[in-house]
Amino acid sequence: MRVGQLKVEENRPRRKKEKKTPLFLSSVAKATKPGSVKMSISGFCNKSNMAARELRAAGLIIFRRKCFTEPSEYLLLQTSYGKHHWTPPKGHVDPGESDMETALRETEEESGLTRGSLNVMENLRRTLNYEVRGKPKTVIYWPAEVKDYDVPIRLSREHREFKWLTIEKACELLHSTTGVALREVDHEITKVTDFYVHTY
């Protein structure tokens, strides 16, 4: 290589390396007005944080009757942790799972009752909304009657005791919000029973 040629190359201005923009930022920038990219990204984060704060659970209000016209008895489970509170079988909804799938799964895990041992009243859905440690929570319940009055209950490690109780006794043990839902379900069951008794 000639000396003159080398000198010319050394005196050439060096090109500045362009910073590459990540693909996802580039696509956002093209789809938005200048200066709005930051706002769009923060919006994604807020939406994600909001989803993380939401709590959702589902369960079944299990009841039994010696005969069709007798008052219902409701199954309550006492937790083996915390304040040992009483609730119907329920649990958190897993990703990709429907509310009904959760209700059936949690009922089987916590009480041993399978879908085949129950008559689920899917048209009597009850939705509860309240806060738990400052976070909003939604709980979905469906009533379900056991086909066998003497069906055995098999508790999980999450619970230490169960009881079959009348509506009044059950509400004494439940949180007020759940107690209201239980009374509404009991009222609907009574209405359905009276309808069949007087119609057929």
N, C-alpha and C positions, 0 to 999 in steps of 0.2 A: 504493500500500500504506500502511495506517495505521501511525503511529509506535508505538502500543501493541502492535499485532500483531507488528511487527518486534522489539520488545523481548522479547516472549514467546518468539519463535523463537530469539533469541540465548541465552536462558537455558535452553533445552532441553539436557539432557545428551547429549553426543555418543556415538554408538554405536561401540564398538570393532570394528575390522575383524577378521574371523575369518581365521586362517591356513588356507589350503586345503592339505589333505594330498594328495600325489601319489596318483594312482589305484592304482598297484601297491602302495604302502605301505598304503593304505586297505583293499585287498582282503586283504592279509596280516593286518592287525590284526583284521578281522572273523572271519577263519578261525582265529585263535589266541587264547590267553588273554592278559589284560592283562600287560604286561611281557615278553612273549615275542617281540615283533616284532624286536627287535635280534638275538636268537638266530637267528631264521629267516633274516634277511638275511645274517648272517655265514655261515650254513650254505650259502647259494647261492654265496657267494664262495669258500668252501673247496672246494666241488665243482668250480667252474670252474678253480681253481688246480690241483686234482688232475688234471683232464683235460689241462691244459696241460703237466703234467710227464710224462705218459705218452708213450712212443715206441713205434711199431709199424711193422714192415717186413715185406715178403714177397718171395720169390724162387723160382727153380727150380734144382734140382741137375741140371745137364745132363750126360748121359753118352752114350757111343757104344760100339759093338762091331762088329768086322769081321764076326763071325757070332754067332748066338744063344748059343752055348755058350762063347764066349771071354770073358775078364775085361773088365770095363768100364773105360773111360777117362773121367775127369771134367774138365769145363771149368772152369778157374779164371781169374779176371780180376785184374790188378794195377792198383790205383788210381794215378792220375797226381798225387795230392795226399797230404799228410800223410806217414805212414810207409810209403806204397806197399804196403799190405797186400794179401793175396790173399783173394778170396772168390768164391763162385758169384754169378751175377747176382741182384741184389736191390735194393730201395729202399723209401723211406717210403710208407706208405699215405696217399693223398690223401683229403680229406673226401668222403664219399658213395661211395667206392670199396670194393669187396670185396677180401679178401686175394688171391683168385685173379686178379682183374682187375689188381691191382698187380703180382703176380708175372709175368703175361704182358706187361704194358706195360713193366716194367723190363727184362725179358729182351730184348725187341725193341730198346729204346733202347740198351742197353749192349752187346749182342752182334750185333744184326741178325737174330736168330732169331725167326721169327714162329710163331704158334700152328699154322699149317698145316705147318710143318716139324718139328713135335714130336709125340711120343706122350706125353702127360702122364699120370702114374700118380696120379690124384687120391685114391685110397684109401690112399696111403702118405704121409700128411701128417706132418711133423715140426715141433714147436714148441720154440723155444729161449727161455729167459728168463735175462737177465743185466743188469748195470748198465753204463751208459756215462756217465762223468763224474758219478757219483753219482745218475743217473736210471735207473729201471727201464726195460728195453726188451724187447719181444717180437718175435721173428722167426719167420715161418712159411715152411717150405720144402716143395715137392713135387718128386719126381724126374721127369725128363722125358728120354726118349731121342730123339736126332735120327734122322730117317727116312733121311737120306743121310749115310753115314760121312764123306764129304769135303765136307760143307756148309761154305761160307766163313763166317768170322766177321768182322763189321764192328764195330770198337770205336768207342765214343763218346769225347768229349773227356775224360770222367771216368776213362778207363783208358788205359794205355800199352802193355800187353802181355797176351797170353793164352797158356795152355798146356793141352794135353790130357795128363792124368797118371793113372797107376795109383793105386789107393786109398792105398798106402803113401806114394808120392811126394807125393800131394795133401795128406795129413794132416801132412806135414812143413812145409808152407807155411801151413796154416790155424791160426787160433786154436783152442785146445783144445776149446772148446764146440762150434764148428762142425765140428771134426774128429770129435767123438763122433757128431754127427748124420749125418755122411757115412758113417761106418763102419756105423751102423745101417741106413742106406739101402742100402749095398752088400750087407749081409747079407740084407736082404729081397729084393733083386734076385736074388741067388744062390739063395735058397729058391724063388722063383717059377720061375726057370730050371730048377732041378733037378726041380721038380714036373712041368713040361711035358715035359722030356726023358724022365722015367721013366714018364709017364702016356700019352704019345701016340707 
